[in-house]
Amino acid sequence: MRRTATAVLCGAFLALGLSACNPEPVDPTAECSGTEEKPPGEPGSAEVLLTVGNARGTRLLTTVLYADGWVLTLAEEAPGAVDALTAPRMAPPPPAGRPWQPAYLGSCQLEGVADLADEELAADADLGDVPITDQATTVVTYYGGVQPAVTSAYGLGQEEGADLSRAEQHGRAVLTGLLDALDEATPVGDVLPVETVQVTGDAGGQEPVGWPGPPLAELFVEDSCGELTGEQARSVLDYLTSTDEEVGRLRAEVVPPGLPACS
């Protein structure tokens, strides 16, 4: 496993129930150097290994890591990219989400991330709270175990003054290390074509003027969420991106390959 020596010692002390050191940042790719070759397959063709999302009332998936090293992140050039992550908690997200930009981790980077996630994210965990308002909750889901494991941390990176246990501090250091490692992914190529879109809204609401999708009562079979694919998905996404009509609670997110809509 690739991490700082201090982090290894902290993990050992935690396992023994001791508290002899403060958790330090974890670096799962510390032993890696240079940019390695990109994975041989197509982006999104392998199994999903890990996802990262930010929750501010509603959850926004921001990063997907696949088992072969491909990484998908939300394309920054699309309208509302920054606003979606920095808007106040009660502000609604933009009506239309962004396409996915492929990037990749080299084999050494992928091994370090996978090893760290496999050891530290084996079970669901809530990593405590911080004394600051209007922050997002970082949600990391690891799919490499028997069951998906979800780890969440409110106000990640804002821990100063927080009453956190050493286990919570260590867990937050792990999440920070994983996110930093994913940021090392090398972008390549154009954004992926839109194939699947998740649409949410009010099943009993009225379609806005010019709505190109199916009737909402048919789309939202349950839980006010529906899935569109192919040309219909692209038409709805284009409409919500460009329309000046009032769309109410209608929102569309591009679903990355390998993950279901409305999950």
HELIX and SHEET records of a PDB file:
HELIX    1   1 ALA A    5  ALA A   15  1                                  11    
HELIX    2   2 ALA A   81  THR A   86  1                                   6    
HELIX    3   3 SER A  107  GLU A  120  1                                  14    
HELIX    4   4 ARG A  166  ASP A  183  1                                  18    
HELIX    5   5 LEU A  216  LEU A  219  1                                   4    
HELIX    6   6 GLY A  230  SER A  242  1                                  13    
SHEET    1   A 8 ALA A 125  ASP A 126  0                                        
SHEET    2   A 8 ALA A 149  TYR A 154  1                                        
SHEET    3   A 8 THR A 137  TYR A 142 -1                                        
SHEET    4   A 8 VAL A  48  ALA A  55 -1                                        
SHEET    5   A 8 ARG A  59  TYR A  66 -1                                        
SHEET    6   A 8 TRP A  70  LEU A  74 -1                                        
SHEET    7   A 8 TRP A 100  TYR A 104 -1                                        
SHEET    8   A 8 THR A 186  PRO A 187 -1                                        
SHEET    1   B 3 CYS A 225  THR A 229  0                                        
SHEET    2   B 3 THR A 196  THR A 200 -1                                        
SHEET    3   B 3 ARG A 251  VAL A 254 -1                                        
END                                                                             
